[in-house]
Amino acid sequence: MFVDRNIQPLLDRLLKDDRILLLTGARQTGKTTLLRHVRKQLKDQGQSVWFRTFEDPLFLGEVNQHPENLFQYIPKPEAEPIFVLLDEIQYLEDPSNFLKYIYDLYKDRIKLVVTGSSAFYLDEKFHDSLAGRKRIVPVYSFCFSEFLRSKNRLDLVEDIQKNPFFVTGKKRQLLRPVRGELLGYLQEYARFGGYPAVVLEPDVDEKKVRLQELHQSLLKKDVADAGIKNEYAFYSVLKLLAAQAGNLVNALEISNTVKVSRTAVDRYLHVLRKSFIVESCPPFHRNVRKELSKMPKVYFYDTGYRNAILNSFGRLPDRLDSGAALENLFFSECCKAGVEEVRFWRTQDGKEVDFVLDGTHAFELKVDAGRFNPAKHASFLKGYPEVPLQPVGWQAQEALEILDFCC
C-alpha cells in the first residue's frame, strides 16, 4: 500500500530543476517506496525513466570501477533528457565522486534522483560537498497526518492539516467536532510510532514484534557500518537516552555510567543522530551568563522506536514517563513538520521551559494542562516578554492540546 507523503509537493517542484535530488533518512522509512512512486508518476507523464539499485552487486561493482559504467545499464541520453533513479547510493565506495561526475557532464540530459539510508554514511563518504549540485530532502517515519492517511481517514487528514496553530492560532476550534476520534488515533500513534511497516500491521502484538525486530536490525547495521567495536556500550548509551529523553545530556556522566571514554560517547551520539534515530534539542538563550548554554537534550524521531527500546507500550497518560513521552511526541511532530528551530530554555538554577519554537513561541508540556502554573515561569516571562508562553496538554479544556501541533 502506498501512502501519500506530505513532502510530495516539494518533490514535484524539485523534479523540475537540474540539481541532484537526494532522499535520505533512517532505514525503512519508505524511501525506496517513494522512489518507486516517483518512477510511476514520471512514467504516467510520458517521461523516460530508469531505475537501478546499488543493492545489486553486479551493478554496484561496475559503477564502482567508473561512473561511465552506469551506461552499461541505462542508455546514454543523446537529445531528450531522462530521469535516472538510483536506490541506496551509500553502498558506492565514493558516492560524491560518482554524483559529481554524472552531474557535471550530463546535467542538461540527466536528472538524478537518489536515496541513501542514514546521513551518517553519506557524511562519511561524501568527500565533496556537492555544493550547488544537490538538494537533500529527509524522509522520516510517518507524521500523524500521514498515519491518518494510512488508515484511509482522509477526512481527518484534511482537518488536522488545515489552519495550523502557527498560521491562525485557531486550529483547536476547527478540531473540536472530531477531537475524540483523533485522540484515539493519536494514542495508537504515540504508542507504536510511524514506521510504515508497523503502522500498516493491524495486530497490536505483531506491531510490538515488528518494532523490536526493526530496532535490532537497524542498530546492527548502523553499528557494523559505523565501525563501532563495543556494541554493548553503544546499546547501553542508546537505552540511557531512551530512559532519559527530555533530560540534559551530559556526555561525561554517560561515559562514567557506561564506562567508556567521553570520545566514544560523543561518537555514539554522532552515529545515532546521523542515522536519524535521535536528534538533539539545543538550549535557547540570549544571556549566556545566566542561562545554561552547552548541554542539549535528546529526543527520538519516532516514539514507537523509543518505546521498543524501553519495552514499554502503555497508553501515554498511564505511563510512569508520561511527561517525557508527551515531550518526545511534541518534538518529533515539530521536526517532521519542518519547524526550523526547536529549542528549550533553562537557567543555571534549574528554571525551565520545555520548548521555544523559532524564537517566537514558547510551550510547556503537561499531560494534565490544569497543573500549569505561570508563576513558575516568571523569570522566562520577564526575560522574554515578546515570546508568549502557553501550556500544551494531552487533553485540555482551556489550554492548547497536542493535536494543535500534529503535522
N, C-alpha and C positions, 0 to 999 in steps of 0.2 A: 504494500500500500504506500503510495506516495503522498506525503503531507506537504502542502504548500508552505514554504518558509517565508518569514517576514522580510528576509533580505532579497527576495526575488525581484522586486522593483529596482533595487540597487544593481543587482546582477544584470538585469535587462539594459540598464544605462551603460554599465561598464563593458558590455559586449560590443558596444558601438565605437569605443575608442581603441587605439592601437596598442595600448600598454598590455603587458602580461597580466592576466587576472589569476591571482594565487589564492586559492581557498585553503585555509589552514585551521587547525583546531585539534581537540582531543580525538583519540581513536573512537570510532563507532558513533560519531555524532551525525552521520548522514552525508558526509562529503561526497562519497562515491555515488550514492543515490542522487544527490543534487547534480553531480556532473552528468550522469546518465539522463536526467531530466532535461538539462541544458542541451544535450545532444538531440533528444527527441524534439524539443522546441525549435531548434535551428533547422532540423530536417523538415519539420512541418512548414517552415518558412521558405523552403526550397534552397537552403544553403548547403554548401559542400562541407561535410563534417567528417572528421576522422578521430577515432577513439582508440587509445592504447593504454595499457597499464604496465608499470615497471615492476609489478609482481611477476610478470612473465620473464623468466631468467634468460631466455634467448634474446628477447628484445632489450633487456637491461644490459646484457653483455655486449651486444653490438653497439649500442649508443654510448656505453662507457668508453669504447675504443675511439669513437669520433662522432661528434654531433651530426655530421652529414649522413651517418648510417641510419638516421631517422627515416631517410627517404628510400630505404630498402623496404619499409613497412607502409609508407604512405606515398602518394605521388608528389613529386616536387611541383609546386604550382608555377605555371608559366604566366598566365594573364589574369585569370579570375582568382580572387582571394579565397582562401579556405580557412576553416576553423580546425585547429588541432587541439584535442582534449587529452591530457595526459594525467593519469592517476598515480598517486604515491611517488611523487618526484623525489622524496627524501632518500629513496634507495639508490639513486645515482651517486657515483663517487664524488662528482663535482657539479651539483645542480646549477650553481650560479654561472659557471663557465658555459654549460650547455644552453641555458636560457639566454645568456648574453649573446652567444654566438648566433643562435637562431633569430633572436630579435633584431640584432644589428644588420644581419644580411637579408632578412626576409620580412621585416615588419610591415611592408606595404602589401605583402601577399599572404602572410600567415598571422592569424590571431591565436595566440596561445592562451589556453585556459587549463590550469594545472591544480592538483590538490597535493597537500603534504601534511601528514599527520604529525602533530606535536611540533610547535615552533622551536623547541629545543634543538631538534635535529637540523632544522633549517638554519638556525643561528650558527650552529657548528660548521655546517657545510657551505653556507653561503658566504664564501670568502670575498666576493664582490658585492657591494651594496645594491647593485642594480638600480641605483638612484635614477629616477625619472623614467624607468623602463617597466615598473611593476606597480600593481595596486593590490594590496593584501586585504582580504576580507575574512574575518574569523567566522567559523561555523560552530556554534555552541550546541549543546543539547537543547531540546525544545524549551522555549519560554512558555508561560502559562497560556497565552493565546494560541500558540502552535499546538500545545497539549489539547486545548479545547477543539481545535480543528481536527486533530487525530481522532477525537471522539465523535466527529461529524456533527458538532454543535456549532454550526456556522452562525446561527442566530446569536449565540452568546459571544462568539468572537467579535461580531460587529459591535456589541455593547461594550466589551472590555477594551476595544481599541479606539473607540471614538472619544473625542474630547478628553484627552488625558489630563490629569491634575495639573501638570506644569503648563498646560496651554490655557485652561479656563478656571481651574480650581473648583470645578463643579462636577467632577466625574461621579462622585458618590451619589448625587441626586439622580443621575441617569441610571445607576445600577440598582437602586433600591428595589424595583419590582422583581429583580432576578437574583438578589444577593444571596438568598438562602440556597438556591441551586448552585450558584457559583462557588459558595463556600464549601459545598460538598465536593465539588471537583478539586478545589484548591487543597482540601485536606489530603486527597489522594496524591496530588502533585507534590505537596510538601513531604509526604512520606516516601515516595518512590522516585521522585525527580523526573527528568525529561529525556533520558536516553531513549531514542526511538524504539529499540527492541524491547525495552522494559515497558514503555508506555503502551505499546501495541499488544503486550501479553495480557490476556484477560484474567488469568488466575492469580490471586494475591500471593499465594505461597510460591508460585513459579516466578513472580516478579522478584521476590527476595533472592531466589536461587540465581536468576539471571544477573542481578546486581552483584552478588558475591562473586560469580564467575567473571563478570566484567571487571570488577576490581582486581581480582587476582591476575587475570590475563593481561590487562593493560599495564599493571605495575611490573609484571615480569618482563614485558617487552621494553618498557621505559628504563627499568633498572639495567637490563642487559645492554641496550643500545647506548645508554649513558656511561657505560663502563664502571658502574658502581660495584665495588668489591664486597662491601659489608651490607648484604641485603637485610639482615636482621636490624641493624641500626637504622637503615633507611625506613623500614616498615615501622619501627618504633617512633621515629620522628613524625611520620605521617599520622600515626594513631594519636600521638600527643596533640598534633594540630587539630585533629577532628574533635578531640575531647575539650580542647581549649579554644574553639572557634569563637571569635569576638574578644578574646583576651589579647593583651600586648604580647608580641612575640619577642622574647629575649633569647637570642641565639646562644649566648654564653650559658644561660640557665639550662637550655635544652641540651647543650653539649655535655654539661655536668651530669644531667639526668641520664642521658643515653650512653655516656662515657665514650664519646668520640670528640675529635677536635672541633673547635669553632669553625675552622675552614671547611670541614666535612659537612657540618650543619648548613653552612651557607651554600655549599654545593647542592645539597639535597633540596633546599628551598628553591634554588635556581631551577633545578630539573622539574620540580613539581609545578612551578609557575609556567615554565616554558612548555610543559606537557598539558597545560590548560586543566590541571586538577585543582589548583588553588590560585588565589590572587591576593595580593597584599592590598590593604587599605591604609594609606598613609595618613599621618595627622594633618589637620588643618590648623594653621597658626599664623598670626601676624605679629605676635610678641614672643620671640623665641626665648626670652629670659624667664617668662612666667609659664609658658606652655610647653608641654612635652613635645620635642621636635625630632626625635630619632626613631624610636621603636614603632613599627607598624602593627596593625592587626592582620590576621589572615582569615579568609573565608573560602568556602568551596564553591566552585562554579555550579555544582549540581548537588541538591540536597539529598537525593537518593543515594548518591555515591558516598556522601559523608555518613549517612545512616548505615550503609553497608559496612563501612569500616568499624563503626561502633556496634554493629549488630543490634541496632535499636530502631524499630519502625513504628513506634507508638504514635497515636494521634498527637498533633502538636500541642494543644492546650494541656494534655495529660502528661507530657514528658517532664522528667526532672530537669532537663536542659531546655525547657520550652523557650526561655528568653533568647538563648543562643541560637536555637533553631529558627526562631522568628527573624532575628537579625540576619542570619545567613540567607534566608529566603528573600528578604528585602534587598540585600546586597547583590545577590545573584540576578534578580529581576532587573535591578538598575543597570548592571553590566550588560545584560542581554538587550536591554532597551537602548543602549548606546549613550548612557549618561557619561559625559566626558570626565567628570571629576567627582569621585565618591570618596569622601574622607570622614574622619571622626575628629572630635575636639576633646582635649584632655589637658588639665593643668598639672603642674608638678605635685600639687597637694591632692590630686585624685578627683577633682570635679570633672564631669564628663558629659558629652552629648554624643549620642550614638552615631549620627550621620549628618554631614554637611554636604549638600549636593551642588556642584558648580559654584560654590561660594555664595549662593543666593538663598538657599532654603535649608533649614536645619530640622531634624526629626529625632524624636526619642521613641524607641520601640517598646511597647508594653503589651504583653498578652492580655492583660486587663488594663485598658486605657484609663479606667477610672482611678488607677493608682498613680497617675502622672501628677507630680507636684511641681508647678512652675518655680516655686521658691528655691528648690534645689538647684536650679539652673540660673539663678540671679546673676552670677558672675559672667556667664556667657551673654545673657540678655543685655547686661551693662556694657560689656566689651564690644558687642556686635548688635547695636540697636537696629541696624539696617537689614539684619538677617532674621526673618521670623522663625520662631521655634514652635513646632506643633507635635503633639503626640500622635503616634500611629499604633492602633491596636489590631489584634486578630479579629475580634468582633467589637465594635464600638457603637455607642449610642450618640455621643456628641462629637468625639474626636474623629479624625480620619481613620481609615482602616486599610489593611494591607492590600485589599482589592484596588484601591486607588492607584497603586503603583505597579501592578502586574502588567507586563507588556503584551 
